[in-house]
Amino acid sequence: MRVFSNPVGSGSLWFDNLGTADGVPVAYDPQARAFVPMPPFCINRDIIGCNWIAPKQGAFCRACAMTALAPDPSIPNAIPNWAQTEAAKRWVLDNLGRWHWFRPEDPGAPPVFHLLAEGPTPVPMGHIQGVVTISVAEVDPVLVATRREALEEPYRTMIGHMRHEISHMLWWRLSLRADFLDAFREMFGDERQDYQAALQRHYIDGPPPNWKESFLTTYASAHPHEDWAETAAHLLHLTDIADSFAATNLSSPELPSHQWDPYAEQDAERLIYVAAALTVGVNHVNRSMGLPDLYPFVLSETARRKLAFVHDWLRRGAQGL
């Protein structure tokens, strides 16, 4: 994620800012990729702290307009959890906008979001035909820690959920192209195999013993759909880690240049190599504070080929190139 200029003075602004250090209200314009100091602001600004501009007074911003179902406010913590969930959604949508996904120049359908609070039973998260369902309770640190341990997932965050489920939606978009499915099946396998049966086998038997040789995560080994979603989410993780590192003017001998833009990088192998090298250093910094590794994954040669495949399609897919 970039670091942004202050439109009314000195200093910088971060992506989630609602105002400057001097207290001047600002909002993010996702089309210009810049902050502006004037309305119209999103109608959700006072409700959940949305900091994007709207097309007109009293309207939703581009991101909030994609939410067709919002949480039931009568459920405890629904509104603050929703606020954090929408913030993660805006972050991921803006990342994908660097490759033209879901912007006005994208000729395809944007995602529709159902962001739901959990009552007595968990909300099943997933994607079907352009609709992404997310449990806003997944921002609760206690719940996340419990599920991370129960599911043996070393990384579980709302941005991670957004990237994974939106990646399913991106697959759906790409599958409408005549040239995508054969290439996908050659790389990931045939997604037409029974999905529910595959997940049942995964949860009963676990991953294959040698899963690390071919997959980024155990869940990726369950079915080609999940392999794609996990791989695409990891490509988005790695690209944004590299972009955020460069944007904050941190230096590393691994960076191709001071002005390097990971989202403009056409060489997938270079992008993956640089990002993976940066994560090793940042993991080491996290350990100095007793924190978990930022990116606790090992990239096999097969996983790198899959990441490069996803990179190729996500960079050119939004505009049908």
N, C-alpha and C positions, 0 to 999 in steps of 0.2 A: 504494500500500500504506500502511496506517495505521502509526502509531507507537503502541506499546502501553504501558500502565501496568505498573509493577512491582508484583506482588501481595504482596510481603513487605517493601517499603521504598520509599525515594524513588528517583527517576530513571525512565528509560524503558527499554523493551525493543524490540528490532528483531525482525522476523518470524523470522529464522533462529536466534535465541538459544536456547541450551540451559541457560543459567544466568544469574543476576544478576551484577552487578559484584562482589558479596560472595561469590560462589561457591555460592549456593543453587540447586539444580537446579529448573528450571521446564519446563513443556511447554505447547504451544499447544492450546487447545480451539477447534476450528473452528466448533462450533455456537454457542458463546458469543462467539466472536471476542475471546478474552482469554487471557492466560497464567494458569496455575494452578501452585501449588508442590507438588502431590501426585500420586502415581501413581494409576491405572496408566498407565505410559508405553508407547509403541509398542515392540514387540519388536525393531524395527530400530534402536532408539536407539543401542545399543552397536556395531552392525554398520556402519551408514552415517550415523549422526548424525541420525536422524529425531527431530524435536523436537515431534511431535504426541502427544496422549494417545490411549489405546486404550480400547475399551469394557470390557475386562477384562484382568486380569493375563495376560501371555503371548500377547496378541493383537496383530494389526496395527492401526494407526490406519486411519482412513477412506481416506487417500490410498494408503498402502502396500498395503491390501487390494485396490486396483484393479490392481495389478501381478501379472498371471498368469504371466509369464515374466521372470525376472531374469537378468542376465548370467552367463556361464560364468566362475567365479572363477579358472579356470586361465589365462585370457587376461590378459596383462600389463595392469595399470592398470584392470582391469575394475571392481574394488570402489570405488576412489576416484572413477572416472568415473560409476559408478552413483549414488554418494552425491550428486554434483553434479546429476545428472539428476533424481533424486527431489526435490531441493531446488527445482529449477525447476518441476517438476510441482506441488509443494505450493503454490508461489507462484501459478501460473496457476489452479489449482483454487480457491484462496481468492478470487482476483479474481472468478472466475465465480460463486462462491457469493454475492457481493453482489447478483447478479441471480437467486439461488435455484437455479442450475444445480448438480446433483449433490449436493444436500443432502437430508436426510430429507423435506422438503416437496416435493421434485421427484418427480412421479409416474412419470417416464420412466427408462429404463435409464442407468446411469453408463457411462463408457468403461472398456474393458479395455485394459491396457497390456502390450505386449511390449517390454521394454527389453533390448536385445541388445548384446553386445560384438562388435567387429569382429575377425575372424581375417584370413586372407589376402585376402579380398574385402570391399568395403563392404557394409553392411547397408542394403537399400532401405527407406527410411522411407515411411510412408503410413498410410492408414486404409481399412478395409473392414468394413462392417456392425458398427460399434461397437468394433472392435479397432484401437488406435493402436500402430504399430510405430515405435520410436525407436532410433537408434544412440547408445549412451552415449559412443562415441568422439568425438562432436561437441562435447564439452566441452574436448577437447584444443586448446590455443591454436595450436599449429603446424598441426595438421590443419585447423582452422577457417580460419586465415589462407590456407592453400593452396587450399582449396575456395572461399573467398570470392573470391579472385583468379581462379581458373579459371572460375567460374560468373558472374563479374562481379556479385556481390551485395554491395552496400555495407553490408548489415546481416545478420549471421548469428550467432545465439546460440542456446543451448539453450532459453531462454524463448521466443525467436522460433519455434523448431521446435515447441515444445509448443503455442503459440497457433495456429500454422498447422494442425497435424494435428488438434488437438481441434476446430478450426473445421470441418474436414471432418466430424467426428463430429456436431457441432451441426447441420450441414446435413442429415445423415442423419436426425437426430431430428426436425427441423422438416419434412422432406419427408413424414413420416407424417401431417401435418396436411392436411386437404382444402383449406385456404385459402392454403397457402404456395406451391405450385409455380407456379401461374399468375402470381402476383406476382413470384416469383423470375425466371421466364423473361422477363417484360417488362423487368426491370431488367438482368439479366446475360446473357440469351440462353438458348438451349435446350441443357441439359446432356446431352441424349440423343445429341448428335453424338459420333462415334467418338473416345474419349478417347486411346487409344494413337496413333491416326493424327494427332491434334492435337498431342500432345507431340512426335512424330517431326518434324512440320513445324516446330514451334517450335525444336527443337534443330538442325535443318538450315538453316532459312531465317532464324531469329531473329524478333524481334518486328516488327510493322508499323512503318513509318517514323514515323507519328504516334501511337505508343502512349501517349505522355505525356498526350495529350488525353483519354483514356478510362480509363487504368489506372494503378494506383499503382506497379506494378513490371512489368518485362518478362515475368516468369513469369506474372503475372496475365493477360496477353494470350493465353496458350496455349489456354485452355479455360474455359468458365463455372465449372466446379468450382474451378479454381485462382484465378479472379477472386474468387469468393466467399471462399475460404480466405485469400487474401492480404488482402482487404478486411476480413474479420472479425478477422484477426490485428492489422491496423493499428488497428482500432477499439479493441481491447484494449490495444495499445501506448499510444495517445493517452489513453484513459481512465485508465490506471494512472499515466502520467506526470503528468497533472493531479492525480490523487488523492495521489500521493506528494509532489508539490510543496506541495499544501495541507496535508498531514499534518505536514510538517516546519516549518510556520509561516513558510514563505517568503511574501513578499508581492509582489503585482503588481497594477497597475491593471486588468489583464484579468480578475482573479478577481471573480465576481459578488458575493461576500461573504466574510467571514472564516470562516464556518461552512459554506461551500459544499461539498456532497458530489457529486462527478462521477457516482457510480453512481446517485444519486437524481435526477439531472437528466433531465427528460423532454424538453427541447428539444434535439434532436440537433444542430441548427445551432449553438446556443450552446456546447454541449460541444466540438464540433469546432473552432470558432473559438478558444475559450479555450485548448484544448490545443495547437493549432497555433501560437498566439502565444507560448505558454510555451516551446515547443521552439526557437523562434528565439533566445530569450535564453539558453537552456541550451547550444545549439550554440555560441553566442559564447563562453560560459564555457569549454567544452571546448577551443576553439581557443586560448585563452590558455595552455593546458598542452600544446599540440601534439597533442591527441587528436582522433580522428575525431568528426564531428558525432554527437550522440546520436540524432537523427532526421533522416537525410539524404534526405528525400523532399519533393516538391512536390505539393500537393493541387490537382488541377484541379477545375473545377466538376462534371464528371461523377463524379470520384472522391468528391467530397463528397456527392453524391446517393446514391451506393452506400453510403458510410459511414453516412448517415442511415437508409437502408433496413435495414442490418444492425443498427444500434442499436435500431430499433423492434422487430425480431423477437427479438433477444437479451434485451431488457428484459422482454418479455412471454411469451416462448416456453416457459420452463421450467415454468410452472404452467398453460400452456394458456389464457392470458388473451386 
